[in-house]
Amino acid sequence: MVRTEKKKRRNRTLANYQRNQARIKGKIFELVLRELLLKAGFSTDVDSKQITRNQKRLHGRGSTYDPDFFGSFRMGIPFVHPIMIVAEAKYFNSKVHLGKVREFLGAYIDFSQYARVNTMVSGDERYNVLYSTRFTYCPIFFSVKGFDKSAQGLMYAHGINYISYENSDIVNRIFKLIEGLLKTINFSKFQSNDFKVFNELNTINQLGAELKKNDFDNALNRLQKYLSNVNSLIGVIDLKYPVNILHNRKIAASKLKKIKIKRLSNEHFFIENTAGRKYGEFSLSGNFFNGYISYAKKNNLSDKIFTQIDIVFPQKENLEIKQLLIDSESRSKLLEGCT
């Protein structure tokens, strides 16, 4: 009997350790993603009554939602309300499945229907809402290991964008550093208040001394230092497929006019100028490349794919969008490379 009780206690301790570790792993991914999106030109300075008082949740039509990231796009687009990006992020060891996308879809439907006119009042009080900001909501799902085909299908049908990092060298390096940091944390002693230090990357070092193992400070410093040197841009291939372009050096918009896209392996690509200088990498969801080219060939659309990539370049005070044509020789090699 005593041995059985000890085994139960060990199992509970192990389960608690694994649960806390998974929660923190996901939280650090959210903080990394937040940093990448801020570098790409999005702003968390959003003025809206839809945001709850603690600045962490969004009011919906019937409930509130806790997004992994939300921010505004700092540029007006004709006939489009200001853009609010609302992101879900998953750091799983496998592809995101249909069920998780359904959960996000339910939240998206709710918070995207928040805008309303209060018809219970009259006169100026009713129409004061016309002078507040009404957003165009852009839901996007980020995943370390990509998405099931059924999950991709549901997101396409409901206008949810998605970005996969499953083949990104830079993101794989970041996640190795995260895994290294996790090994220096004593999760078995976590209390509810300890999770609060993971609200910002620069507050993680405030974790209690009893929760830190020997190499904690060095592991955290390695992660922060590497991330600080990563440049992040958001691009759109062929006017419809968003990608997160990452590089270890800053990319100047003035340096790029026409570009090449080269396929490294599977769904991993890098961008270079016509002189051969590398300007960043991006990855696509598994099997997207072959499927995209096969679809284009069957429907006589080969001359319309991988023709351009539009990239948002953050400047000091504004944003610059450049439409970059993809070099014809580079396009031909991509089309020939379909297996």
One Martini backbone bead per residue (centre of mass of N, CA, C, O) as a GRO file, in nm:
protein
  339
    1MET     BB    1   0.058   0.062  -0.022
    2VAL     BB    2   0.298   0.259   0.008
    3ARG     BB    3   0.408   0.215  -0.278
    4THR     BB    4   0.155   0.315  -0.426
    5GLU     BB    5   0.156   0.607  -0.313
    6LYS     BB    6   0.434   0.685  -0.419
    7LYS     BB    7   0.365   0.644  -0.718
    8LYS     BB    8   0.139   0.855  -0.731
    9ARG     BB    9   0.313   1.097  -0.651
   10ARG     BB   10   0.512   1.074  -0.888
   11ASN     BB   11   0.299   1.104  -1.111
   12ARG     BB   12   0.198   1.383  -1.024
   13THR     BB   13   0.469   1.528  -1.045
   14LEU     BB   14   0.520   1.466  -1.344
   15ALA     BB   15   0.260   1.593  -1.456
   16ASN     BB   16   0.316   1.877  -1.347
   17TYR     BB   17   0.584   1.922  -1.490
   18GLN     BB   18   0.480   1.884  -1.784
   19ARG     BB   19   0.261   2.102  -1.775
   20ASN     BB   20   0.446   2.344  -1.711
   21GLN     BB   21   0.639   2.312  -1.948
   22ALA     BB   22   0.429   2.340  -2.178
   23ARG     BB   23   0.331   2.621  -2.098
   24ILE     BB   24   0.606   2.770  -2.121
   25LYS     BB   25   0.677   2.696  -2.408
   26GLY     BB   26   0.432   2.842  -2.533
   27LYS     BB   27   0.492   3.122  -2.412
   28ILE     BB   28   0.769   3.171  -2.545
   29PHE     BB   29   0.667   3.154  -2.833
   30GLU     BB   30   0.483   3.403  -2.810
   31LEU     BB   31   0.718   3.603  -2.748
   32VAL     BB   32   0.874   3.554  -3.007
   33LEU     BB   33   0.646   3.626  -3.203
   34ARG     BB   34   0.605   3.912  -3.103
   35GLU     BB   35   0.888   4.009  -3.183
   36LEU     BB   36   0.864   3.948  -3.490
   37LEU     BB   37   0.612   4.135  -3.541
   38LEU     BB   38   0.734   4.400  -3.443
   39LYS     BB   39   0.969   4.397  -3.651
   40ALA     BB   40   0.749   4.389  -3.900
   41GLY     BB   41   0.539   4.650  -3.799
   42PHE     BB   42   0.378   4.595  -3.559
   43SER     BB   43   0.132   4.709  -3.313
   44THR     BB   44   0.031   4.732  -2.957
   45ASP     BB   45  -0.100   5.021  -3.009
   46VAL     BB   46  -0.433   4.986  -2.921
   47ASP     BB   47  -0.734   5.176  -2.976
   48SER     BB   48  -0.983   5.002  -2.784
   49LYS     BB   49  -1.282   4.888  -2.633
   50GLN     BB   50  -1.227   4.578  -2.692
   51ILE     BB   51  -1.019   4.603  -2.483
   52THR     BB   52  -0.925   4.516  -2.198
   53ARG     BB   53  -0.797   4.650  -1.911
   54ASN     BB   54  -0.533   4.447  -1.923
   55GLN     BB   55  -0.450   4.421  -2.240
   56LYS     BB   56  -0.522   4.086  -2.322
   57ARG     BB   57  -0.819   4.110  -2.426
   58LEU     BB   58  -1.115   4.033  -2.620
   59HIS     BB   59  -1.405   4.142  -2.712
   60GLY     BB   60  -1.704   4.002  -2.789
   61ARG     BB   61  -2.029   3.915  -2.838
   62GLY     BB   62  -2.016   3.664  -2.589
   63SER     BB   63  -1.701   3.706  -2.522
   64THR     BB   64  -1.372   3.640  -2.435
   65TYR     BB   65  -1.030   3.673  -2.567
   66ASP     BB   66  -0.697   3.506  -2.567
   67PRO     BB   67  -0.450   3.606  -2.737
   68ASP     BB   68  -0.119   3.564  -2.839
   69PHE     BB   69  -0.176   3.803  -3.052
   70PHE     BB   70  -0.207   4.167  -3.093
   71GLY     BB   71  -0.229   4.403  -3.376
   72SER     BB   72  -0.133   4.674  -3.575
   73PHE     BB   73  -0.135   4.828  -3.889
   74ARG     BB   74   0.076   5.112  -3.993
   75MET     BB   75  -0.149   5.131  -4.245
   76GLY     BB   76  -0.336   5.262  -4.490
   77ILE     BB   77  -0.615   5.121  -4.676
   78PRO     BB   78  -0.814   5.139  -4.920
   79PHE     BB   79  -1.129   5.032  -4.813
   80VAL     BB   80  -0.988   4.964  -4.526
   81HIS     BB   81  -0.981   4.890  -4.231
   82PRO     BB   82  -0.804   4.872  -3.980
   83ILE     BB   83  -0.560   4.644  -3.896
   84MET     BB   84  -0.609   4.338  -3.707
   85ILE     BB   85  -0.404   4.117  -3.561
   86VAL     BB   86  -0.488   3.767  -3.482
   87ALA     BB   87  -0.313   3.528  -3.283
   88GLU     BB   88  -0.216   3.186  -3.313
   89ALA     BB   89  -0.004   2.958  -3.114
   90LYS     BB   90   0.195   2.650  -3.181
   91TYR     BB   91   0.404   2.417  -2.974
   92PHE     BB   92   0.430   2.137  -3.122
   93ASN     BB   93   0.531   1.794  -3.215
   94SER     BB   94   0.297   1.847  -3.418
   95LYS     BB   95   0.049   1.893  -3.606
   96VAL     BB   96  -0.212   2.081  -3.662
   97HIS     BB   97  -0.540   2.026  -3.605
   98LEU     BB   98  -0.872   2.070  -3.658
   99GLY     BB   99  -0.966   2.136  -3.365
  100LYS     BB  100  -0.793   2.397  -3.321
  101VAL     BB  101  -0.922   2.556  -3.553
  102ARG     BB  102  -1.211   2.554  -3.447
  103GLU     BB  103  -1.153   2.721  -3.196
  104PHE     BB  104  -1.050   2.973  -3.346
  105LEU     BB  105  -1.299   3.021  -3.517
  106GLY     BB  106  -1.496   3.078  -3.286
  107ALA     BB  107  -1.343   3.327  -3.185
  108TYR     BB  108  -1.344   3.492  -3.447
  109ILE     BB  109  -1.647   3.523  -3.479
  110ASP     BB  110  -1.686   3.676  -3.213
  111PHE     BB  111  -1.473   3.923  -3.232
  112SER     BB  112  -1.569   4.016  -3.533
  113GLN     BB  113  -1.876   4.097  -3.396
  114TYR     BB  114  -1.849   4.360  -3.210
  115ALA     BB  115  -1.958   4.563  -3.382
  116ARG     BB  116  -2.184   4.841  -3.294
  117VAL     BB  117  -2.509   4.983  -3.256
  118ASN     BB  118  -2.687   5.161  -3.016
  119THR     BB  119  -3.045   5.126  -3.023
  120MET     BB  120  -3.119   5.222  -2.715
  121VAL     BB  121  -3.042   5.491  -2.834
  122SER     BB  122  -3.017   5.842  -2.925
  123GLY     BB  123  -2.872   6.028  -3.138
  124ASP     BB  124  -2.552   6.099  -3.066
  125GLU     BB  125  -2.517   5.848  -2.883
  126ARG     BB  126  -2.557   5.640  -3.111
  127TYR     BB  127  -2.320   5.781  -3.322
  128ASN     BB  128  -2.037   5.789  -3.178
  129VAL     BB  129  -1.915   5.523  -3.303
  130LEU     BB  130  -1.822   5.652  -3.581
  131TYR     BB  131  -1.542   5.772  -3.427
  132SER     BB  132  -1.439   5.503  -3.409
  133THR     BB  133  -1.257   5.214  -3.440
  134ARG     BB  134  -1.272   4.998  -3.719
  135PHE     BB  135  -1.196   4.666  -3.787
  136THR     BB  136  -0.984   4.449  -3.963
  137TYR     BB  137  -0.973   4.111  -3.931
  138CYS     BB  138  -0.664   3.908  -3.896
  139PRO     BB  139  -0.634   3.585  -3.895
  140ILE     BB  140  -0.360   3.384  -3.743
  141PHE     BB  141  -0.164   3.081  -3.779
  142PHE     BB  142   0.093   2.942  -3.578
  143SER     BB  143   0.351   2.684  -3.655
  144VAL     BB  144   0.612   2.469  -3.601
  145LYS     BB  145   0.477   2.185  -3.758
  146GLY     BB  146   0.220   2.267  -3.881
  147PHE     BB  147  -0.049   2.121  -4.094
  148ASP     BB  148  -0.316   1.979  -4.164
  149LYS     BB  149  -0.511   1.958  -4.435
  150SER     BB  150  -0.784   2.003  -4.288
  151ALA     BB  151  -0.693   2.264  -4.150
  152GLN     BB  152  -0.632   2.423  -4.407
  153GLY     BB  153  -0.917   2.406  -4.528
  154LEU     BB  154  -1.066   2.561  -4.304
  155MET     BB  155  -0.903   2.823  -4.323
  156TYR     BB  156  -0.966   2.889  -4.614
  157ALA     BB  157  -1.283   2.900  -4.591
  158HIS     BB  158  -1.244   3.138  -4.338
  159GLY     BB  159  -0.988   3.334  -4.373
  160ILE     BB  160  -0.729   3.189  -4.250
  161ASN     BB  161  -0.421   3.236  -4.180
  162TYR     BB  162  -0.087   3.074  -4.233
  163ILE     BB  163   0.219   2.969  -4.050
  164SER     BB  164   0.513   2.783  -4.108
  165TYR     BB  165   0.825   2.643  -3.929
  166GLU     BB  166   0.925   2.342  -4.008
  167ASN     BB  167   1.194   2.455  -4.208
  168SER     BB  168   1.336   2.662  -4.022
  169ASP     BB  169   1.647   2.744  -3.925
  170ILE     BB  170   1.602   2.980  -3.729
  171VAL     BB  171   1.369   2.857  -3.563
  172ASN     BB  172   1.518   2.602  -3.481
  173ARG     BB  173   1.728   2.757  -3.318
  174ILE     BB  174   1.533   2.890  -3.120
  175PHE     BB  175   1.415   2.615  -3.009
  176LYS     BB  176   1.678   2.511  -2.894
  177LEU     BB  177   1.704   2.745  -2.690
  178ILE     BB  178   1.441   2.686  -2.543
  179GLU     BB  179   1.508   2.399  -2.456
  180GLY     BB  180   1.757   2.486  -2.292
  181LEU     BB  181   1.598   2.663  -2.091
  182LEU     BB  182   1.403   2.446  -1.977
  183LYS     BB  183   1.641   2.275  -1.839
  184THR     BB  184   1.680   2.535  -1.616
  185ILE     BB  185   1.394   2.449  -1.495
  186ASN     BB  186   1.189   2.405  -1.200
  187PHE     BB  187   0.869   2.280  -1.236
  188SER     BB  188   0.787   2.135  -0.960
  189LYS     BB  189   0.782   2.443  -0.801
  190PHE     BB  190   0.542   2.566  -0.919
  191GLN     BB  191   0.345   2.857  -0.914
  192SER     BB  192   0.106   3.065  -1.021
  193ASN     BB  193   0.289   3.333  -0.999
  194ASP     BB  194   0.533   3.237  -1.186
  195PHE     BB  195   0.397   3.296  -1.471
  196LYS     BB  196   0.417   3.618  -1.485
  197VAL     BB  197   0.721   3.642  -1.597
  198PHE     BB  198   0.601   3.541  -1.900
  199ASN     BB  199   0.498   3.828  -2.039
  200GLU     BB  200   0.810   3.882  -2.089
  201LEU     BB  201   1.129   3.853  -2.191
  202ASN     BB  202   1.251   4.078  -1.972
  203THR     BB  203   1.112   3.900  -1.706
  204ILE     BB  204   1.231   3.609  -1.672
  205ASN     BB  205   1.473   3.683  -1.470
  206GLN     BB  206   1.248   3.697  -1.217
  207LEU     BB  207   1.279   3.430  -1.138
  208GLY     BB  208   1.305   3.229  -0.897
  209ALA     BB  209   1.579   3.081  -0.754
  210GLU     BB  210   1.438   2.793  -0.697
  211LEU     BB  211   1.381   2.763  -1.032
  212LYS     BB  212   1.684   2.771  -1.084
  213LYS     BB  213   1.943   2.668  -1.256
  214ASN     BB  214   2.267   2.706  -1.323
  215ASP     BB  215   2.220   2.796  -1.658
  216PHE     BB  216   1.994   3.008  -1.691
  217ASP     BB  217   2.123   3.285  -1.766
  218ASN     BB  218   2.271   3.181  -2.021
  219ALA     BB  219   2.024   3.069  -2.174
  220LEU     BB  220   1.868   3.336  -2.187
  221ASN     BB  221   2.088   3.505  -2.327
  222ARG     BB  222   2.108   3.337  -2.587
  223LEU     BB  223   1.820   3.387  -2.681
  224GLN     BB  224   1.813   3.700  -2.680
  225LYS     BB  225   2.058   3.747  -2.865
  226TYR     BB  226   1.960   3.597  -3.115
  227LEU     BB  227   1.688   3.746  -3.151
  228SER     BB  228   1.809   4.038  -3.183
  229ASN     BB  229   1.948   3.939  -3.477
  230VAL     BB  230   1.664   3.906  -3.592
  231ASN     BB  231   1.502   3.949  -3.891
  232SER     BB  232   1.159   4.070  -3.970
  233LEU     BB  233   0.924   3.977  -4.231
  234ILE     BB  234   0.639   4.047  -4.434
  235GLY     BB  235   0.499   3.843  -4.689
  236VAL     BB  236   0.356   3.807  -5.035
  237ILE     BB  237   0.259   3.555  -5.244
  238ASP     BB  238   0.079   3.624  -5.513
  239LEU     BB  239  -0.129   3.799  -5.320
  240LYS     BB  240  -0.192   3.530  -5.088
  241TYR     BB  241   0.088   3.422  -4.938
  242PRO     BB  242   0.207   3.419  -4.634
  243VAL     BB  243   0.531   3.526  -4.498
  244ASN     BB  244   0.823   3.473  -4.291
  245ILE     BB  245   1.105   3.670  -4.303
  246LEU     BB  246   1.438   3.559  -4.223
  247HIS     BB  247   1.732   3.716  -4.063
  248ASN     BB  248   2.078   3.812  -3.954
  249ARG     BB  249   2.005   4.076  -4.120
  250LYS     BB  250   1.949   4.374  -4.241
  251ILE     BB  251   1.696   4.494  -4.469
  252ALA     BB  252   1.705   4.695  -4.748
  253ALA     BB  253   1.477   4.819  -4.963
  254SER     BB  254   1.672   4.969  -5.175
  255LYS     BB  255   1.826   4.688  -5.260
  256LEU     BB  256   1.546   4.598  -5.387
  257LYS     BB  257   1.385   4.468  -5.694
  258LYS     BB  258   1.495   4.194  -5.791
  259ILE     BB  259   1.441   3.840  -5.740
  260LYS     BB  260   1.528   3.533  -5.581
  261ILE     BB  261   1.413   3.191  -5.553
  262LYS     BB  262   1.525   2.928  -5.337
  263ARG     BB  263   1.545   2.583  -5.298
  264LEU     BB  264   1.652   2.375  -5.045
  265SER     BB  265   1.404   2.215  -4.884
  266ASN     BB  266   1.118   2.127  -4.938
  267GLU     BB  267   0.974   2.422  -4.770
  268HIS     BB  268   1.259   2.570  -4.817
  269PHE     BB  269   1.360   2.919  -4.849
  270PHE     BB  270   1.536   3.175  -5.040
  271ILE     BB  271   1.645   3.512  -5.068
  272GLU     BB  272   1.781   3.693  -5.354
  273ASN     BB  273   1.960   3.868  -5.542
  274THR     BB  274   2.092   3.893  -5.863
  275ALA     BB  275   2.393   3.870  -5.724
  276GLY     BB  276   2.352   3.645  -5.467
  277ARG     BB  277   2.234   3.778  -5.214
  278LYS     BB  278   2.126   3.708  -4.909
  279TYR     BB  279   1.780   3.802  -4.753
  280GLY     BB  280   1.633   3.527  -4.672
  281GLU     BB  281   1.384   3.320  -4.508
  282PHE     BB  282   1.136   3.059  -4.578
  283SER     BB  283   0.827   2.880  -4.508
  284LEU     BB  284   0.618   2.605  -4.584
  285SER     BB  285   0.388   2.396  -4.597
  286GLY     BB  286   0.351   2.082  -4.630
  287ASN     BB  287   0.329   2.019  -4.981
  288PHE     BB  288   0.270   2.295  -5.118
  289PHE     BB  289   0.459   2.321  -5.358
  290ASN     BB  290   0.366   2.077  -5.528
  291GLY     BB  291   0.065   2.152  -5.530
  292TYR     BB  292   0.086   2.433  -5.663
  293ILE     BB  293   0.220   2.340  -5.931
  294SER     BB  294   0.020   2.122  -6.016
  295TYR     BB  295  -0.224   2.307  -6.033
  296ALA     BB  296  -0.110   2.505  -6.245
  297LYS     BB  297  -0.060   2.297  -6.473
  298LYS     BB  298  -0.358   2.188  -6.497
  299ASN     BB  299  -0.460   2.521  -6.530
  300ASN     BB  300  -0.267   2.708  -6.691
  301LEU     BB  301  -0.075   2.882  -6.439
  302SER     BB  302   0.245   2.899  -6.451
  303ASP     BB  303   0.266   3.223  -6.520
  304LYS     BB  304   0.124   3.294  -6.206
  305ILE     BB  305   0.361   3.173  -6.040
  306PHE     BB  306   0.610   3.306  -5.879
  307THR     BB  307   0.618   3.638  -5.957
  308GLN     BB  308   0.571   3.764  -5.657
  309ILE     BB  309   0.677   3.979  -5.373
  310ASP     BB  310   0.540   4.132  -5.091
  311ILE     BB  311   0.702   4.377  -4.875
  312VAL     BB  312   0.740   4.479  -4.544
  313PHE     BB  313   0.912   4.784  -4.446
  314PRO     BB  314   1.043   4.904  -4.171
  315GLN     BB  315   1.062   5.217  -4.042
  316LYS     BB  316   1.096   5.460  -3.822
  317GLU     BB  317   0.791   5.609  -3.907
  318ASN     BB  318   0.726   5.376  -4.121
  319LEU     BB  319   0.605   5.214  -4.413
  320GLU     BB  320   0.720   4.981  -4.674
  321ILE     BB  321   0.603   4.872  -4.993
  322LYS     BB  322   0.727   4.600  -5.194
  323GLN     BB  323   0.725   4.501  -5.534
  324LEU     BB  324   0.868   4.187  -5.621
  325LEU     BB  325   1.018   4.042  -5.870
  326ILE     BB  326   1.070   3.729  -6.013
  327ASP     BB  327   1.299   3.574  -6.157
  328SER     BB  328   1.281   3.378  -6.436
  329GLU     BB  329   1.499   3.170  -6.372
  330SER     BB  330   1.395   3.107  -6.089
  331ARG     BB  331   1.116   3.008  -6.174
  332SER     BB  332   1.204   2.772  -6.354
  333LYS     BB  333   1.344   2.612  -6.125
  334LEU     BB  334   1.095   2.576  -5.952
  335LEU     BB  335   0.922   2.422  -6.161
  336GLU     BB  336   1.137   2.191  -6.207
  337GLY     BB  337   1.149   2.105  -5.883
  338CYS     BB  338   0.914   1.938  -5.901
  339THR     BB  339   0.816   1.602  -5.751
   0.00000   0.00000   0.00000
